[in-house]
Amino acid sequence: MVVGLTALGRAEWLHYLFLPLCLAVGMALLVRPASFVVFTLGVWVWAPCVRRIVDWETSYHPLSPVLAAPVLLTGLAALAYPIWRRGLASAPVFAVMALPLAWSFAVGLLDNGVAPAVYGLLAWAGPIVFGLYVLGARETEPDLETVILRGLSILAFGASLYAIFQFVEPAIWDRRWMLNSGMPVLGEPLPFRIRVFGPLNSPVPFAAVMVAGIVAATLDARPWQWLLTPTMVVALLLSLVRSEWIALAVAVTVIGFFAAVRLGRLMRMVAALALTLALGLPLLAYEPIHRAVISRVESFSAGRSDVSLRERMILYQTIRFEEPILGKGLGSTDNATRLSTGSGRLDPKHGTVDSALIQLGTSYGLPMAALFLAALAWQAIRAAPGARRSSAGLAGLAIVAASLSQLPSYNMLISAAAVLLYVGLGLSLPPRRQAAEEEIEITEEDEYAVQRINLPAGGRPLPANSA
């Protein structure tokens, strides 16, 4: 539809049609969890690009309904109550997050207005319910894990191809976006001078998608999926997001740690990495790509002279003492501030802060932010055993670890990054039925061991009341 309307010169129709069509498709797919999850991930990845095409055909829209599509589509998971309720029964600690969300929502209604507070609630709570939807659906959908991981790897591969072409020759709608957005971090709208963001809006969420795609493709049992990783690695490097490079290292470390106990997984991982190096090095040897990546790698040694690091340290120093201990409520940070400024632009103070820790403290206040983070950390700890159960569980845990490592530098708790984080938890936490089966299995083994110990010389078990 997007390609057809653009080719016909009617891309402006997407400004009005994209949102209702996405919601209609989402409603139809809600009872087919695997398809719904992959479709929602696809909308998160490609909706920003659709918005840019619409803006190119018409004019720049600071408040574009196209960008509301992935947020509302994620929230549709709340309508599938029987499914996400099973997920909540498997991970009841998620219910603890409802208290900070309710508090911050109430404060946001009073301080920021209805529209910003409601948008903030959808942005923060929608991905949580979506993750519970994934966890609950695993009880009845045996192929869910495989479909999600393969869908994620293919989506990331498509986005990586777009990003590499974007680096070589940015599309006209991407150039217009760079000029209209007022984000100097994107570089210059010229060939080989751009910091790639692919079909997404900025380099950081794009890099997060690349990390998740690399993890999903690396742990896939089908070797042809490994052919997708080299372009994703190159695109990740061209994003120049050093924190996401570190996140990939965290994910690889987690995979290596848990894969070492199973020879098959370890061999697949080694083979995938070897293939990535063999196919990726020629791309990195291309002089413009090599120059862009090497200059960014060298900035790791800059230390205190690193401009980006220095600006972030100043940000923490100036904000940490200014916010009320009870928080400013949902709708006070990030894109929700577009609804309260009156101009559709981000609030110059709180709308441009990208650290999850600062946004948590600003929106929730320190006590509620600590409770939110404690519940999230506990769920991440509970997800660790899932890495031993299946490749999907290991992929989910690696994505979770990579996401949590970025909280000081980027808000991984909203938008596309949050959806990936909670999908990772949904894939790695044990469903209720699986946990019950494991408990029964352990109980039977224990009873058998007790009987073996109580066997007398004749080989028959002693009566229960015998001394």
C-alpha positions in Angstrom: 0.0 0.0 0.0 2.8 2.4 1.0 4.8 1.7 -2.2 1.7 1.8 -4.4 0.4 5.2 -3.1 3.8 6.7 -3.3 4.3 5.5 -6.9 0.9 7.0 -7.8 1.8 10.3 -6.1 -0.8 9.9 -3.4 1.4 9.4 -0.4 -0.5 12.1 1.4 -3.4 9.7 1.8 -1.3 7.7 4.2 -1.5 10.7 6.6 -5.1 9.7 7.2 -5.2 6.0 6.2 -2.1 4.5 7.8 -3.3 4.6 11.4 -6.8 3.2 10.9 -5.5 0.5 8.6 -2.8 -0.6 11.0 -5.3 -0.8 13.8 -7.8 -2.8 11.6 -5.1 -5.3 10.7 -4.0 -5.4 14.3 -7.5 -6.2 15.5 -7.8 -9.0 12.9 -4.4 -10.5 14.0 -5.0 -10.2 17.8 -6.2 -13.8 18.0 -3.1 -15.0 16.1 -0.3 -13.9 18.5 2.7 -14.8 16.3 1.4 -12.7 13.4 0.3 -9.9 15.6 3.7 -9.6 17.4 5.7 -9.6 14.1 3.3 -7.1 12.5 3.6 -4.8 15.5 7.4 -5.0 15.4 7.3 -4.2 11.7 5.1 -1.1 12.2 7.5 0.1 14.9 10.4 -0.3 12.5 8.9 1.2 9.3 6.2 3.7 10.5 8.8 6.6 10.9 9.9 6.1 7.3 6.2 6.2 6.1 5.9 9.5 8.1 8.9 10.9 6.3 7.5 10.0 2.9 4.2 11.6 3.8 5.9 14.8 5.0 8.0 14.9 1.8 4.8 14.7 -0.3 2.9 17.2 1.8 4.6 19.3 4.5 6.3 18.6 7.8 3.9 17.5 10.5 5.3 17.7 14.1 2.3 15.8 15.3 1.9 13.1 12.7 -0.9 10.4 13.2 1.4 8.0 11.4 3.7 7.8 14.5 0.7 7.1 16.7 0.1 3.8 14.9 2.8 1.7 16.6 2.0 3.1 20.0 -1.8 2.4 19.7 -1.1 -1.0 18.0 1.1 -2.1 20.9 -1.7 -1.0 23.3 -4.2 -3.3 21.4 -2.6 -6.2 23.3 -4.5 -5.0 26.4 -7.7 -6.1 24.6 -6.5 -9.7 24.6 -7.1 -10.0 28.3 -7.2 -13.9 28.5 -3.7 -14.0 26.9 -1.9 -11.3 28.8 -3.6 -12.4 32.1 -1.8 -15.8 31.7 1.4 -13.9 31.2 0.8 -11.9 34.4 0.0 -15.1 36.3 3.5 -16.4 35.2 5.2 -13.2 36.1 3.1 -11.5 38.9 5.9 -9.1 39.8 4.9 -7.1 36.7 1.8 -6.1 38.8 4.1 -4.1 41.0 4.8 -1.8 38.1 1.1 -0.8 38.1 1.6 1.3 41.3 4.3 3.6 39.9 2.3 3.8 36.6 -0.9 4.7 38.4 0.8 7.3 40.6 2.6 9.0 37.8 -0.5 8.9 35.6 -2.5 10.7 38.3 0.2 13.3 38.8 0.4 13.7 35.0 -3.3 14.3 34.7 -3.1 17.1 37.2 0.1 18.7 36.1 0.4 18.0 32.4 -3.1 17.6 31.1 -5.2 14.7 29.8 -3.6 14.2 26.3 0.1 14.1 27.4 -0.7 11.9 30.4 -2.7 9.4 28.3 0.0 9.3 25.7 2.6 8.8 28.4 0.6 5.9 29.9 0.4 4.2 26.4 4.1 4.8 25.9 5.2 3.3 29.2 2.5 0.7 29.9 1.8 -0.5 26.4 5.2 -2.4 25.9 4.7 -4.0 29.4 1.3 -5.4 28.4 2.7 -6.4 25.0 5.5 -8.4 26.8 2.9 -10.1 29.0 0.9 -10.9 25.8 4.0 -12.7 24.4 4.6 -14.6 27.6 1.0 -15.7 27.9 0.7 -16.7 24.3 3.7 -19.1 24.6 1.5 -21.5 26.6 -0.8 -22.2 23.6 1.4 -21.3 20.6 4.3 -23.7 20.3 5.8 -22.0 17.2 5.5 -18.5 18.7 9.2 -18.2 19.7 10.5 -19.3 16.3 8.2 -17.0 14.4 9.0 -13.9 16.5 12.8 -14.4 16.3 12.8 -15.1 12.5 10.5 -12.2 11.9 12.7 -9.9 14.0 15.8 -11.0 12.2 14.2 -10.4 8.7 12.8 -7.0 9.8 16.3 -5.9 11.1 17.9 -7.2 7.9 15.6 -5.1 5.8 16.2 -2.1 7.9 20.0 -2.6 7.7 19.9 -2.7 3.9 17.9 0.6 3.9 20.5 2.1 6.3 23.5 1.2 4.1 21.8 2.7 1.1 20.9 5.7 3.2 24.6 6.2 4.0 25.6 6.0 0.3 22.7 8.0 -1.1 20.1 9.4 1.4 16.6 9.4 0.0 15.0 12.8 -0.5 12.5 12.2 2.4 15.4 11.4 4.7 17.2 14.6 3.8 14.1 16.6 4.4 13.6 14.9 7.8 17.2 15.7 8.8 16.6 19.4 8.0 13.1 19.6 9.6 13.9 17.7 12.7 16.6 20.0 14.0 18.8 17.1 15.2 22.4 17.9 14.4 23.4 14.4 15.8 22.2 13.0 12.5 25.1 14.5 10.6 24.7 16.2 7.2 22.2 15.2 4.6 24.9 14.2 2.1 26.3 10.9 0.8 28.8 9.4 3.3 28.2 12.3 5.8 25.2 10.9 7.4 24.8 9.0 10.7 22.5 6.3 9.7 19.1 5.9 11.4 17.5 3.5 8.8 13.7 3.6 8.6 13.5 4.8 12.2 13.7 8.3 13.5 17.1 8.4 15.1 20.3 6.3 15.4 19.8 4.9 18.9 16.5 3.0 18.4 17.7 1.9 15.0 20.9 0.5 16.6 18.8 -1.2 19.3 16.8 -3.0 16.5 20.1 -4.0 14.9 21.4 -5.5 18.1 18.2 -7.5 18.6 18.2 -8.6 15.0 21.8 -9.8 15.2 21.0 -11.8 18.4 17.9 -13.4 16.8 19.8 -14.3 13.6 22.8 -15.7 15.4 20.8 -18.1 17.5 18.6 -19.3 14.6 19.0 -23.0 13.9 18.9 -22.4 10.1 22.3 -21.4 8.8 20.9 -19.2 6.0 19.8 -16.8 8.7 23.4 -16.2 9.5 23.8 -14.6 6.1 21.7 -11.7 7.4 24.1 -10.7 10.2 27.0 -9.0 8.3 24.8 -6.2 6.9 23.2 -5.7 10.3 26.7 -5.4 11.9 27.8 -2.9 9.3 24.6 -0.9 9.7 25.1 -0.9 13.5 28.6 0.4 13.1 27.4 3.1 10.7 24.9 4.3 13.3 27.9 5.4 15.3 26.1 4.7 18.6 28.9 3.5 20.8 26.7 2.6 23.7 24.9 0.1 21.4 28.2 -1.3 20.3 28.8 -2.0 24.0 25.2 -3.5 24.2 26.1 -5.9 21.4 29.2 -6.9 23.4 27.0 -7.5 26.4 24.6 -9.6 24.4 27.4 -11.7 22.9 28.9 -12.2 26.4 25.6 -13.5 27.7 25.2 -15.8 24.7 28.7 -17.1 25.0 28.3 -17.8 28.8 25.1 -19.8 28.4 26.1 -21.4 25.0 29.3 -22.8 26.5 27.3 -25.4 28.4 25.8 -26.8 25.2 28.2 -27.7 22.4 25.6 -27.4 19.7 24.7 -23.8 20.6 28.4 -22.9 21.0 29.3 -24.3 17.6 26.4 -22.4 15.9 27.5 -19.2 17.6 31.1 -19.6 16.5 30.0 -20.5 12.9 27.7 -17.4 12.8 30.4 -15.1 14.0 32.9 -16.5 11.6 30.5 -16.0 8.7 29.8 -12.5 9.9 33.5 -11.6 9.8 34.0 -13.2 6.5 31.2 -11.3 4.8 31.3 -8.1 6.8 35.0 -7.3 6.5 34.8 -6.5 2.8 32.0 -4.0 3.5 34.0 -2.4 6.3 37.0 -2.2 3.9 35.0 0.2 1.7 36.9 3.5 2.3 33.9 5.8 3.2 32.5 3.2 5.6 36.0 2.5 7.0 36.7 6.1 7.6 33.4 6.8 9.4 33.6 3.8 11.7 37.3 4.1 12.6 36.9 7.8 13.5 34.2 6.8 15.9 36.1 3.9 17.3 39.0 6.2 18.1 36.7 8.4 20.1 36.6 5.7 22.8 40.1 6.8 23.9 39.1 10.5 24.1 38.1 10.3 27.7 37.2 13.6 29.2 37.7 15.4 25.9 34.8 13.4 24.4 32.1 15.9 23.7 29.2 13.4 23.9 30.4 12.0 27.2 31.0 15.5 28.6 27.5 16.7 27.7 25.9 13.6 29.3 27.8 14.1 32.5 26.8 17.8 32.6 23.2 16.7 32.0 23.2 14.4 35.1 24.8 17.1 37.2 22.2 19.8 36.3 19.0 17.7 36.4 19.5 15.4 39.4 18.7 18.1 42.0 15.9 20.0 40.2 13.0 17.5 40.0 10.4 17.1 42.8 10.8 13.9 44.7 7.2 12.9 43.8 7.8 13.4 40.1 6.2 15.5 37.4 3.9 12.7 36.2 3.5 10.9 32.9 3.5 13.3 29.9 6.3 15.4 31.3 9.1 13.8 29.1 10.0 12.7 25.6 7.4 12.8 22.8 4.5 13.4 25.2 5.7 16.9 25.6 4.8 17.7 22.0 1.1 17.6 23.2 1.7 20.1 26.0 3.9 22.7 24.3 1.2 24.0 22.0 3.6 24.0 19.0 4.0 20.2 18.4 7.7 20.6 19.3 9.6 18.9 22.1 9.9 20.6 25.4 13.4 22.1 25.3 14.2 20.9 28.9 12.5 17.6 29.5 11.5 16.5 26.0 15.1 16.2 24.7 16.5 14.2 27.7 17.1 10.6 26.5 18.4 8.9 29.7 16.0 6.4 31.1 17.1 7.1 34.7 16.5 10.8 34.4 13.1 10.3 32.7 12.1 7.8 35.4 13.0 10.3 38.1 11.3 13.1 36.3 8.1 11.2 35.6 7.7 9.0 38.6 9.7 10.6 41.4 12.6 8.9 43.2 10.6 6.4 45.3 8.3 5.2 42.5 11.2 5.1 40.0 13.2 2.9 42.4 10.2 0.5 42.8 9.7 0.4 39.0 13.4 -0.4 38.4 13.4 -3.0 41.3 10.5 -4.9 39.7 12.1 -4.8 36.3 15.5 -6.0 37.7 13.8 -8.9 39.5 12.1 -10.0 36.3 15.4 -9.9 34.5 16.9 -12.1 37.2 14.0 -14.6 36.9 14.5 -14.7 33.1 18.1 -16.0 33.4 17.1 -19.7 33.7 15.2 -19.4 30.5 18.5 -19.2 28.6 19.1 -22.8 29.4 15.7 -24.0 28.2 15.8 -22.9 24.5 17.6 -20.8 22.0 14.6 -18.4 22.1 15.0 -18.0 25.8 18.7 -17.3 25.4 18.0 -14.7 22.7 15.4 -13.1 24.9 17.8 -12.9 27.8 20.6 -11.5 25.6 18.2 -8.8 24.3 17.2 -7.9 27.9 20.8 -7.7 29.1 21.7 -5.5 26.1 18.7 -3.2 26.7 19.3 -2.8 30.5 22.9 -1.9 29.9 21.7 1.2 28.0 19.4 2.7 30.7 21.9 5.4 31.8 22.3 6.7 28.2 18.9 6.1 26.5 15.3 5.4 27.6 14.9 1.8 26.7 11.6 1.7 28.6 9.5 3.5 25.9 9.0 3.3 22.1 10.6 0.6 19.9 13.4 -0.1 22.3 10.9 -0.9 25.1 8.9 -3.3 22.9 12.2 -5.2 22.2 13.0 -5.3 25.9 9.7 -6.6 27.0 9.4 -9.1 24.1 12.8 -10.3 25.3 11.4 -10.9 28.8 8.3 -12.5 27.3 10.6 -15.0 25.5 12.8 -15.8 28.4 10.5 -15.9 31.5 9.0 -19.3 32.1 5.2 -19.6 31.3 3.1 -20.8 34.1 2.5 -24.2 32.5 6.1 -24.8 31.8 7.1 -23.8 35.4 4.4 -26.3 36.7 5.7 -29.1 34.5 9.3 -28.5 35.7 8.1 -28.6 39.3 6.3 -31.8 38.8 9.3 -33.3 37.1 11.6 -32.4 39.9 9.1 -33.8 42.5 8.9 -37.1 40.7 12.7 -37.4 40.5 12.9 -36.6 44.2 10.4 -39.3 45.1 12.2 -41.8 43.0 15.5 -41.0 44.7 13.9 -41.4 48.1 12.5 -44.8 47.2 15.9 -45.9 45.9 17.5 -44.9 49.2 14.9 -46.8 51.3 15.2 -50.1 49.3 16.2 -53.0 51.6 18.4 -55.8 50.4 15.4 -57.6 48.9 14.8 -54.7 46.5 11.3 -53.9 47.7 10.5 -50.6 49.2 9.8 -50.4 53.0 6.3 -49.5 54.2 5.8 -45.9 54.9 5.2 -46.5 58.6 8.3 -48.7 59.1 11.1 -47.5 61.4 
